[in-house]
Amino acid sequence: MDVSGIFPALTTPFAADGSVSIPDLKHNIERYNRTGLAGYAVMGSTGETVLLSHGEWERVLIAVKESAAADKRLIAGTGMESTADTIHRTKIAAELGYQVALVKTPHYYKPVYKPELLITHYRRVADASSIPVLLYSVPQFTGITMEAPEVGVLAGHPNIIGIKESSGHVQRVGEMVAATPSSFSVLTGGGGVVLPSVIVGAKGAILAAASAMPERYVELYDLTRRGQLEKARELQLALMQMSKVFGSEAGIAGIKFVMDQRGYRGGVPRPPLLPISDALKHKLVELLNALEPVAARA
């Protein structure tokens, strides 16, 4: 399974009554279908998955599957705290037609989550899954960081095909590339480090920011792969500040706000998450106005 390229970590739009808005989600997918995105990562952290019920999670998967173009690869977030529940969700995703399962690290019992426990967990999930598994390390949310040694061990499993490494550290990406075979796909989750990550061997990225700026991140990836590094550097630097604001200040609410500015349907996050302040909105609009001409020239 080829998971190279740029995948947006899809957001979940909500209706005025707080329910998941399937029409708005389908509107976004239909627009994304016209871009060079490689596919869609559904029900990851950016999708507010931990705030959705099981039924909502399944309805989102169904809606994206129904709306996605045939050439887009579909990745479903299925990681739960228990191994059994992760296996169950992975089975459902496979039955719905998803091609890859994105499995975040369990994290609640942090003191005992040593490498040997994570290795055992992922092997059991991969053994039981009929679709390939992508590991998912997102320490800024879970407090659990996967490192190259255990990733190298897990890369030996025939049904574990890669990892989304979201720490934002290029050195960690490079160490994982060095510790795994060439068939293993290391993908960055850091919008500010796409260029250096691809240069050190990452095969692409799964990005929250690509939900708001899909064309720009596809362009950045393509420029880097073609060796047009000066243009890629210019575009990466332009995207970096917005990516930083998303990560440190605005979060999912900020991504949704920028989506609204660009014709997508972002809306507001689900409580307890809050919309962004007027000051942050102004800051993001300024960054967006500065970015678009740079992106057009790249």
LOFIVEX-376833 format. One record per residue: x, y, z of N, C-alpha, C in turn. Coordinates in steps of 0.05 Angstrom, whole numbers, plus 5000, padded with zeros to 4 digits. Example, Ala and Ser with C-alpha at 12.3 -4.5 7.8 and 13.67 -1.06 7.14 Angstrom:
<pts>
PT    n_u    n_v    n_w   ca_u   ca_v   ca_w    c_u    c_v    c_w
PT   5264   4886   5156   5246   4910   5156   5264   4934   5156
PT   5257   4955   5142   5273   4979   5143   5258   5001   5157
</pts>
This chain:
<pts>
PT    n_u    n_v    n_w   ca_u   ca_v   ca_w    c_u    c_v    c_w
PT   5017   4976   5000   5000   5000   5000   5018   5025   5000
PT   5014   5042   4980   5030   5066   4978   5016   5088   4994
PT   5030   5098   5014   5019   5120   5030   5037   5145   5028
PT   5049   5149   5005   5066   5173   5001   5048   5196   4992
PT   5059   5220   4996   5044   5244   4988   5033   5259   5012
PT   5014   5277   5007   5002   5294   5027   4974   5285   5033
PT   4968   5280   5058   4941   5273   5067   4932   5294   5088
PT   4909   5306   5084   4899   5323   5105   4888   5306   5129
PT   4894   5315   5153   4880   5304   5176   4853   5318   5177
PT   4832   5305   5169   4807   5318   5165   4794   5328   5191
PT   4782   5352   5188   4766   5362   5210   4738   5351   5209
PT   4723   5354   5231   4695   5346   5232   4678   5370   5235
PT   4661   5377   5215   4643   5400   5218   4619   5393   5235
PT   4609   5413   5249   4586   5410   5266   4564   5429   5257
PT   4539   5420   5259   4516   5436   5253   4510   5455   5277
PT   4491   5473   5273   4484   5493   5294   4475   5480   5320
PT   4463   5456   5318   4454   5442   5342   4475   5425   5355
PT   4500   5426   5344   4522   5411   5356   4526   5383   5344
PT   4509   5374   5327   4511   5348   5315   4532   5349   5292
PT   4542   5326   5285   4561   5324   5262   4545   5332   5236
PT   4557   5350   5221   4544   5359   5196   4555   5343   5172
PT   4542   5322   5165   4550   5305   5142   4550   5321   5116
PT   4529   5338   5111   4530   5354   5086   4555   5372   5084
PT   4563   5384   5106   4587   5401   5105   4612   5385   5101
PT   4613   5361   5113   4636   5343   5109   4638   5335   5080
PT   4616   5328   5068   4616   5320   5040   4624   5343   5022
PT   4615   5367   5029   4623   5391   5013   4654   5393   5013
PT   4666   5390   5037   4695   5392   5038   4709   5370   5022
PT   4699   5346   5024   4712   5324   5009   4710   5329   4979
PT   4687   5338   4970   4684   5343   4941   4703   5364   4931
PT   4709   5384   4948   4729   5404   4941   4757   5392   4942
PT   4763   5377   4963   4789   5364   4965   4795   5345   4941
PT   4774   5333   4931   4777   5314   4909   4789   5327   4885
PT   4786   5353   4882   4797   5368   4859   4826   5377   4863
PT   4838   5370   4885   4865   5378   4891   4884   5354   4886
PT   4909   5358   4890   4929   5336   4887   4934   5320   4912
PT   4916   5323   4932   4920   5307   4956   4920   5277   4950
PT   4937   5262   4964   4940   5233   4959   4916   5218   4970
PT   4902   5229   4990   4880   5216   5002   4872   5230   5027
PT   4858   5216   5045   4847   5229   5069   4853   5212   5094
PT   4862   5226   5115   4864   5213   5141   4840   5222   5157
PT   4823   5203   5163   4797   5208   5175   4797   5200   5204
PT   4785   5216   5221   4782   5210   5249   4809   5207   5264
PT   4827   5226   5259   4851   5228   5275   4846   5250   5296
PT   4868   5261   5306   4866   5281   5327   4851   5306   5318
PT   4856   5315   5293   4844   5339   5283   4814   5335   5278
PT   4805   5311   5275   4777   5306   5272   4761   5307   5298
PT   4774   5315   5320   4761   5316   5346   4749   5288   5354
PT   4763   5268   5346   4753   5241   5349   4747   5234   5378
PT   4763   5243   5397   4758   5237   5425   4733   5250   5436
PT   4722   5269   5421   4697   5282   5429   4672   5271   5415
PT   4676   5251   5398   4654   5239   5383   4646   5212   5395
PT   4621   5206   5392   4611   5179   5400   4620   5158   5379
PT   4617   5133   5386   4624   5112   5367   4607   5115   5342
PT   4581   5120   5346   4563   5123   5323   4571   5146   5305
PT   4579   5168   5316   4588   5191   5300   4614   5184   5285
PT   4632   5171   5299   4657   5162   5286   4651   5146   5261
PT   4632   5127   5264   4626   5110   5241   4612   5125   5219
PT   4594   5144   5226   4580   5160   5205   4600   5177   5189
PT   4620   5188   5203   4640   5204   5189   4655   5186   5169
PT   4663   5162   5178   4678   5144   5160   4661   5138   5135
PT   4635   5132   5139   4618   5126   5117   4615   5149   5098
PT   4612   5173   5109   4608   5197   5092   4633   5202   5075
PT   4656   5200   5086   4681   5205   5071   4685   5184   5050
PT   4679   5159   5057   4681   5137   5037   4662   5142   5013
PT   4638   5151   5019   4619   5156   4998   4627   5179   4980
PT   4641   5199   4991   4647   5224   4977   4675   5224   4964
PT   4693   5207   4973   4720   5208   4963   4723   5199   4934
PT   4739   5212   4919   4745   5203   4892   4759   5176   4893
PT   4756   5161   4871   4766   5133   4871   4796   5132   4874
PT   4810   5153   4866   4840   5152   4867   4851   5162   4894
PT   4834   5169   4912   4844   5179   4938   4845   5155   4958
PT   4869   5152   4971   4872   5131   4991   4860   5139   5017
PT   4848   5120   5030   4832   5126   5055   4845   5113   5079
PT   4851   5130   5099   4864   5122   5124   4844   5128   5146
PT   4838   5108   5162   4819   5112   5184   4834   5111   5211
PT   4829   5131   5228   4839   5130   5255   4823   5111   5272
PT   4836   5090   5282   4823   5069   5297   4834   5064   5325
PT   4854   5079   5332   4868   5074   5358   4851   5081   5382
PT   4849   5063   5400   4834   5066   5425   4853   5059   5449
PT   4843   5062   5473   4859   5055   5496   4864   5025   5499
PT   4844   5009   5493   4848   4980   5495   4855   4968   5469
PT   4870   4946   5470   4877   4931   5446   4852   4920   5433
PT   4834   4909   5449   4810   4897   5438   4793   4918   5423
PT   4789   4941   5435   4773   4962   5422   4786   4972   5397
PT   4813   4974   5397   4827   4982   5373   4823   4962   5351
PT   4825   4936   5357   4820   4915   5337   4792   4917   5327
PT   4773   4922   5344   4745   4924   5336   4740   4947   5316
PT   4751   4970   5323   4748   4993   5305   4762   4989   5279
PT   4785   4976   5280   4800   4971   5255   4785   4952   5237
PT   4771   4933   5249   4755   4914   5233   4732   4929   5220
PT   4719   4948   5234   4697   4963   5222   4707   4980   5199
PT   4730   4994   5203   4742   5010   5182   4747   4994   5157
PT   4758   4970   5161   4763   4953   5138   4737   4945   5123
PT   4717   4939   5139   4691   4931   5127   4679   4955   5112
PT   4684   4979   5120   4673   5003   5107   4689   5010   5082
PT   4712   4997   5077   4727   5002   5053   4752   5018   5056
PT   4760   5023   5081   4785   5038   5086   4809   5020   5080
PT   4831   5032   5071   4854   5016   5062   4876   5014   5082
PT   4876   5033   5102   4897   5034   5122   4885   5042   5148
PT   4895   5031   5170   4886   5039   5197   4909   5056   5210
PT   4902   5079   5220   4921   5096   5234   4916   5092   5264
PT   4936   5081   5278   4932   5072   5306   4950   5088   5325
PT   4938   5107   5339   4954   5123   5358   4961   5106   5382
PT   4982   5114   5396   4990   5100   5420   4969   5102   5442
PT   4963   5081   5456   4948   5084   5481   4965   5101   5500
PT   4952   5114   5519   4968   5133   5535   4958   5137   5563
PT   4935   5127   5571   4924   5134   5597   4942   5124   5620
PT   4952   5100   5618   4969   5089   5640   4999   5094   5633
PT   5006   5119   5631   5033   5126   5621   5056   5112   5635
PT   5056   5110   5661   5080   5099   5674   5088   5071   5665
PT   5068   5055   5656   5075   5027   5648   5077   5024   5617
PT   5073   5046   5602   5073   5044   5573   5102   5046   5563
PT   5117   5025   5568   5144   5023   5559   5145   5011   5530
PT   5168   5012   5517   5169   5002   5489   5159   4974   5486
PT   5165   4956   5505   5156   4928   5501   5126   4926   5502
PT   5112   4943   5518   5083   4942   5518   5072   4952   5492
PT   5083   4974   5481   5073   4985   5456   5078   4965   5433
PT   5101   4952   5433   5107   4932   5412   5087   4910   5413
PT   5081   4900   5437   5061   4878   5439   5034   4887   5430
PT   5026   4911   5438   4999   4922   5430   4997   4924   5400
PT   5017   4936   5387   5015   4940   5358   5017   4913   5343
PT   5032   4895   5353   5034   4869   5339   5007   4854   5340
PT   4993   4856   5363   4967   4844   5365   4947   4857   5347
PT   4947   4883   5345   4929   4897   5327   4935   4889   5298
PT   4960   4889   5291   4968   4883   5263   4962   4854   5256
PT   4966   4836   5275   4959   4808   5270   4929   4804   5264
PT   4912   4820   5278   4884   4817   5275   4871   4833   5252
PT   4887   4851   5241   4876   4869   5221   4878   4858   5193
PT   4857   4862   5177   4857   4854   5149   4868   4876   5131
PT   4873   4900   5143   4885   4922   5127   4911   4930   5141
PT   4929   4943   5126   4955   4951   5137   4951   4972   5159
PT   4971   4972   5177   4970   4990   5200   4992   5011   5198
PT   4984   5036   5204   5004   5058   5207   5006   5064   5237
PT   5029   5063   5248   5033   5072   5275   5028   5102   5277
PT   5022   5112   5301   5016   5141   5303   5027   5150   5330
PT   5048   5166   5329   5061   5178   5352   5054   5207   5353
PT   5039   5216   5373   5031   5244   5375   5035   5253   5404
PT   5060   5256   5412   5066   5261   5441   5054   5287   5452
PT   5049   5307   5435   5038   5332   5445   5010   5328   5456
PT   4996   5307   5448   4970   5301   5459   4970   5277   5478
PT   4986   5257   5473   4986   5233   5489   5007   5232   5512
PT   5028   5247   5508   5051   5245   5527   5068   5220   5523
PT   5062   5205   5502   5077   5181   5495   5091   5185   5469
PT   5118   5181   5469   5134   5185   5445   5145   5158   5436
PT   5140   5151   5411   5153   5128   5399   5180   5136   5388
PT   5200   5120   5393   5227   5125   5383   5235   5105   5363
PT   5257   5111   5349   5267   5095   5327   5271   5065   5334
PT   5282   5058   5357   5287   5030   5363   5262   5013   5362
PT   5240   5022   5376   5216   5005   5375   5202   5007   5348
PT   5204   5029   5335   5192   5031   5308   5207   5012   5289
PT   5234   5010   5292   5249   4991   5276   5240   4963   5281
PT   5235   4956   5306   5225   4928   5312   5198   4924   5299
PT   5180   4943   5302   5153   4939   5291   5152   4939   5260
PT   5172   4953   5248   5173   4953   5219   5178   4925   5207
PT   5187   4907   5224   5191   4879   5215   5165   4864   5212
PT   5143   4875   5223   5117   4861   5220   5106   4866   5192
PT   5097   4845   5178   5089   4848   5150   5064   4866   5146
PT   5048   4870   5168   5024   4886   5165   5026   4914   5177
PT   5051   4922   5185   5056   4949   5195   5072   4963   5174
PT   5061   4983   5161   5073   4994   5137   5085   5021   5140
PT   5081   5034   5164   5093   5060   5167   5085   5073   5193
PT   5092   5098   5196   5085   5114   5220   5080   5143   5213
PT   5060   5154   5227   5056   5183   5227   5071   5193   5252
PT   5093   5208   5248   5109   5218   5269   5104   5248   5273
PT   5090   5254   5294   5079   5281   5297   5093   5299   5317
PT   5117   5291   5326   5131   5307   5346   5142   5333   5334
PT   5145   5334   5308   5157   5357   5295   5187   5358   5295
PT   5200   5336   5304   5229   5336   5305   5240   5321   5281
PT   5255   5335   5264   5265   5324   5240   5286   5302   5246
PT   5301   5305   5267   5321   5285   5274   5307   5258   5280
PT   5284   5259   5294   5269   5234   5300   5259   5221   5274
PT   5250   5238   5255   5242   5227   5229   5265   5213   5215
PT   5288   5226   5215   5312   5214   5202   5320   5189   5216
PT   5319   5188   5242   5327   5164   5257   5308   5141   5250
PT   5282   5147   5247   5263   5126   5239   5268   5116   5211
PT   5274   5135   5193   5280   5127   5165   5304   5108   5165
PT   5325   5115   5181   5349   5099   5182   5345   5071   5195
PT   5325   5069   5213   5320   5045   5228   5301   5026   5214
PT   5289   5034   5192   5269   5018   5179   5276   5012   5150
PT   5264   4991   5138   5270   4985   5110   5257   5006   5092
PT   5267   5007   5067   5258   5027   5048   5228   5025   5042
PT   5217   5002   5046   5188   4998   5041   5171   5010   5062
PT   5182   5017   5085   5168   5028   5108   5164   5058   5104
PT   5140   5068   5108   5134   5096   5102   5134   5113   5128
PT   5153   5130   5130   5154   5150   5152   5141   5175   5142
PT   5119   5184   5155   5105   5208   5148   5106   5227   5171
PT   5111   5252   5165   5112   5272   5186   5084   5283   5191
PT   5078   5291   5215   5054   5305   5222   5058   5334   5227
PT   5082   5344   5222   5090   5372   5228   5089   5389   5203
PT   5070   5407   5202   5068   5425   5178   5092   5443   5174
PT   5107   5448   5196   5130   5466   5194   5155   5452   5186
PT   5154   5425   5183   5179   5410   5177   5176   5391   5153
PT   5157   5397   5135   5153   5379   5112   5178   5378   5095
PT   5189   5401   5088   5212   5402   5070   5236   5386   5082
PT   5245   5392   5106   5268   5377   5116   5261   5347   5121
PT   5237   5341   5128   5229   5313   5133   5231   5297   5107
PT   5221   5308   5085   5222   5294   5060   5251   5291   5051
PT   5268   5312   5056   5296   5310   5048   5310   5288   5063
PT   5303   5283   5088   5316   5262   5103   5303   5234   5099
PT   5282   5233   5082   5272   5207   5075   5243   5202   5081
PT   5228   5221   5093   5199   5217   5096   5186   5215   5069
PT   5165   5199   5068   5151   5195   5042   5127   5213   5039
PT   5122   5230   5058   5100   5249   5056   5092   5259   5084
PT   5067   5267   5086   5057   5279   5111   5028   5276   5114
PT   5019   5273   5139   4991   5275   5146   4988   5299   5163
PT   4974   5320   5153   4976   5346   5165   4949   5358   5172
PT   4946   5368   5196   4922   5384   5203   4920   5408   5185
PT   4943   5422   5181   4942   5447   5166   4934   5442   5137
PT   4937   5418   5127   4929   5412   5099   4899   5411   5096
PT   4884   5410   5118   4855   5413   5115   4848   5442   5108
PT   4864   5461   5116   4859   5489   5110   4874   5498   5085
PT   4897   5487   5079   4914   5496   5057   4924   5472   5041
PT   4906   5456   5030   4914   5431   5017   4932   5436   4992
PT   4925   5456   4976   4940   5461   4952   4969   5469   4958
PT   4972   5485   4979   4999   5495   4986   5017   5472   4995
PT   5006   5454   5011   5023   5432   5021   5029   5412   4999
PT   5010   5407   4981   5016   5390   4958   5038   5403   4941
PT   5036   5429   4937   5057   5443   4922   5084   5441   4935
PT   5085   5444   4961   5110   5442   4976   5122   5414   4973
PT   5105   5394   4976   5115   5367   4973   5126   5362   4944
PT   5111   5371   4925   5119   5366   4897   5145   5381   4890
PT   5147   5406   4899   5172   5421   4895   5196   5407   4907
PT   5192   5397   4931   5214   5383   4945   5222   5358   4931
PT   5202   5342   4922   5208   5317   4909   5221   5321   4881
PT   5215   5344   4869   5227   5350   4843   5255   5363   4846
PT   5263   5368   4870   5289   5380   4875   5290   5410   4871
PT   5267   5423   4869   5266   5452   4867   5266   5465   4895
PT   5290   5462   4907   5292   5467   4936   5290   5496   4943
PT   5299   5514   4926   5296   5543   4933   5267   5551   4934
PT   5252   5543   4914   5223   5549   4914   5209   5535   4938
PT   5218   5510   4943   5206   5495   4966   5213   5509   4992
PT   5237   5519   4995   5245   5532   5019   5229   5558   5024
PT   5224   5573   5002   5208   5597   5005   5180   5591   5014
PT   5168   5570   5002   5141   5563   5009   5140   5551   5038
PT   5159   5535   5045   5160   5524   5072   5162   5546   5093
PT   5179   5565   5088   5182   5587   5107   5156   5603   5110
PT   5142   5607   5087   5117   5622   5088   5095   5607   5103
PT   5095   5580   5100   5075   5564   5114   5082   5560   5143
PT   5107   5563   5150   5116   5556   5177   5102   5572   5199
PT   5099   5598   5194   5087   5615   5215   5058   5607   5221
PT   5043   5602   5199   5015   5594   5203   5014   5567   5218
PT   5032   5549   5210   5033   5523   5223   5039   5526   5253
PT   5057   5544   5259   5063   5549   5287   5040   5560   5303
PT   5024   5578   5291   5001   5589   5304   4980   5567   5309
PT   4976   5550   5289   4958   5528   5292   4966   5510   5316
PT   4992   5505   5317   5002   5486   5337   5003   5497   5365
PT   5009   5523   5368   5014   5534   5395   4992   5552   5405
PT   4975   5562   5388   4955   5582   5397   4927   5575   5389
PT   4923   5570   5363   4896   5568   5352   4884   5541   5352
PT   4901   5520   5349   4891   5493   5349   4871   5487   5327
PT   4853   5467   5333   4833   5459   5313   4814   5482   5306
PT   4807   5498   5326   4789   5521   5320   4801   5540   5300
PT   4828   5544   5301   4841   5561   5282   4842   5549   5254
PT   4846   5523   5252   4846   5509   5226   4818   5512   5214
PT   4797   5508   5230   4770   5511   5220   4764   5539   5211
PT   4775   5559   5225   4770   5587   5217   4783   5592   5190
PT   4808   5583   5186   4821   5588   5160   4806   5572   5138
PT   4796   5549   5144   4780   5534   5124   4756   5552   5115
PT   4743   5564   5135   4720   5582   5128   4728   5604   5109
PT   4752   5615   5113   4762   5637   5097   4768   5628   5068
PT   4772   5603   5064   4780   5592   5038   4759   5576   5024
PT   4734   5578   5033   4712   5565   5019   4705   5537   5028
PT   4720   5527   5048   4713   5502   5060   4694   5507   5083
PT   4683   5486   5094   4665   5489   5117   4678   5478   5142
PT   4689   5497   5157   4703   5490   5182   4684   5492   5206
PT   4674   5516   5210   4656   5520   5233   4671   5521   5259
PT   4657   5515   5280   4668   5517   5307   4674   5488   5318
PT   4692   5486   5337   4697   5460   5349   4675   5452   5368
PT   4677   5427   5377   4658   5417   5397   4668   5422   5425
PT   4650   5432   5442   4659   5437   5470   4669   5411   5483
PT   4689   5413   5500   4698   5437   5514   4716   5455   5498
PT   4724   5448   5473   4740   5466   5457   4724   5491   5450
PT   4738   5513   5448   4725   5539   5443   4733   5551   5417
PT   4717   5568   5405   4726   5583   5381   4749   5601   5388
PT   4764   5610   5368   4787   5627   5373   4777   5656   5378
PT   4794   5672   5390   4788   5700   5396   4789   5717   5371
PT   4778   5741   5372   4779   5759   5349   4808   5767   5343
PT   4825   5769   5364   4853   5776   5359   4867   5754   5343
PT   4861   5729   5349   4873   5707   5334   4862   5705   5306
PT   4836   5711   5303   4825   5712   5276   4839   5733   5259
PT   4844   5756   5270   4858   5777   5256   4886   5768   5248
PT   4899   5755   5267   4926   5746   5262   4927   5725   5239
PT   4908   5707   5239   4907   5686   5218   4900   5698   5191
PT   4882   5718   5191   4875   5731   5165   4899   5745   5154
PT   4915   5758   5171   4939   5771   5162   4959   5751   5150
PT   4962   5729   5164   4981   5708   5154   4971   5696   5128
PT   4945   5692   5126   4934   5681   5101   4937   5701   5078
PT   4932   5727   5083   4936   5747   5062   4965   5749   5053
PT   4983   5745   5071   5012   5746   5064   5020   5721   5050
PT   5008   5698   5056   5016   5672   5046   5007   5667   5018
PT   4983   5675   5011   4972   5667   4985   4989   5677   4961
PT   4999   5703   4961   5016   5711   4939   5042   5696   4938
PT   5054   5689   4961   5078   5673   4962   5073   5646   4949
PT   5051   5633   4957   5045   5607   4947   5040   5608   4917
PT   5027   5629   4907   5022   5632   4878   5048   5634   4862
PT   5069   5647   4874   5094   5651   4860   5111   5626   4860
PT   5107   5608   4879   5125   5585   4883   5124   5566   4860
</pts>
